[in-house]
Amino acid sequence: MCDSAESVHRSANDALEKGYRITIRSGGHCYEGLVSNKLEGEEHQPLAIIDLSLMTGMEFSEAGDVNSPYNTCEKYKFRAATGNQNWDGYNALYKTANRTIPGGSCYSVGSGGHICGGGYGLLSRLHGLTVDWLSGVDILVPDLNGKGLVSKHVSLNSTGTERDLFIACRGGGGGNYGIILNYYYKDLPHAPRQAYLLTLSWPWASFTKEKLKHFLKEYWRWFKENDRHWNSSDPALANGGLFTLLKLQHRSTGDISLLIQYTGTNGRVDALNQTAPLIDFVHHMNSAAGTNAYVASMENSWGPVTRLQGKEARLSNPLKDARLMDWLYLTQTINGSGSNQFGKYKSFYQIENFTDVEVDAIWTHFNQTGQTHLNQALLQIDSYGGCVNTNDEVSNPTAVHQRHSLLKSQLQAYWTDPINEDKCIRWCQDFFNDFFSQQNGKPFSDNQRYEGCFINYPDVDMRYISNQPGTTDTRWLELYYGDKVNMLINTKRAVDPENIFRSEMSIPVSHP
């Protein structure tokens, strides 16, 4: 347990000297056992987890005179410690500077891994990814002998390998190159003042397969046709502040639901024309469903949504049915990590509209009865695009290659009884294989329909050839990093040639 840069340095070097493999934990939300599990063939090597959750705090100066202890020349407005949880960061940024990062909704995720994996959330269509704003990091990396760690501050103003290292920290994922201590920002977007929150719900019984296909295609089509207006000068068109989470819940879990957060591009919604995108989207989706939605009384950005039977009401007026709240209060409202339980996750980015094959897979695997072990299973299809897809990778390079997608999906299955583990994991794998049956079970970008997977939703299945456990798919890195793979491997070879920082899904020192 480390509470300072000095204690991290001392603990990590002591562990390396004693022959331990070291891993790093910030919030402890890794979807796979990349931090806690020993590697195959290294079962007898002791493992040391460097826990950074006590390294909290933030420094702010509107004058921009914050600097790193390892480089006093670089100046910033913000410094955020790597052990902060999301809610700590949102609360501090909002109350001290009226700023925010466009990060995730789960309050207890640690910023240590969340940010370097990309940093994505309900304001990303309006402000991009957190790494698009990231300006510098303090990081411990292997020394020249590979026997210990040394402190560095790296930024876009760095040169050579150190600049490459900073770019790798902008979306390359955690635990690959070193231990990040602090994140720095030259500036951050102003936090919204107010926002609407609305959750709609449609029972599965309302849909046939053809109706579901129409509904899904219209969901994609709205963002396709309106994405170019994300920052329009016309408030009636500007929709960057519209973020949606379409939850295709398994029939044993509940309804098909749609959570919507909306704010104007100026962070306000107090002018009538500022709400036009929200009204248009709600009417569009309600019409696409072919039946009037219920207004769900439970708002939750995490996991399944439950409609309280007997207390629901039908949609009548989007603005009156939605809840208008101060933005910080709204963010607190939808925070949630849920109870401690088992889970399996998969992800994919989507460029083009849904095909018949994909809809067939959804219908087959989600519209089932009697599958009580899937009472917490869903495919969450988030809106993407907007500002995310406008980042200039030449002047503001990152390790994120997903800059063309309109939707971003996360398959989730949860269970509490270990007896259901194999069934839930197999269900996830079967759905993925059917959904991507024309892609050998994986969302490669070969046909320009998908852009791979999100590294902060790691899935070890993606590393291996389907139905051949233990056989490495030599292209698996492309799923997460696309055309950034060579840069990330070259940087790994230069920074950590002894592969001190390694896991089952870490950046390797050479191609698979």
Order of alpha helices (4+ residues) and beta strands (2+ residues): alpha-beta-beta-beta-beta-beta-beta-alpha-alpha-alpha-alpha-beta-beta-alpha-beta-beta-alpha-beta-beta-alpha-beta-beta-alpha-beta-alpha-beta-alpha-beta-beta-alpha-alpha-alpha
